[in-house]
Amino acid sequence: MIKYLMVRNKLHNKRRRLRNRVIHLRMDNIYLIQQLLKKFQYPNSKVK
């Protein structure tokens, strides 16, 4: 029983970590898109 719980926990943690990574990737993408939009909106400014 304890072994079963440990295995289940490991799987759960892996899943949670994956989901967190996906969320971080999404946030990075949003940030990058915002930067690109700024560049397009103000091509003359020095937004990098």
C-alpha positions, 0 to 999 in steps of 0.5 A: 500500500505504501509503495503504491502511494509513493509510486502514485505520488511520483507520477503526480509530481511528474505531471505537476512539474510538466504542467508548471513547465507548460505554464512557464512556457506560455508566460514566456511566449506571452512576454515575447509576443508583447515585446514584438508588438511593442517593436511593431508599434514603435519601430523608431523607439529602442525597445528590445 
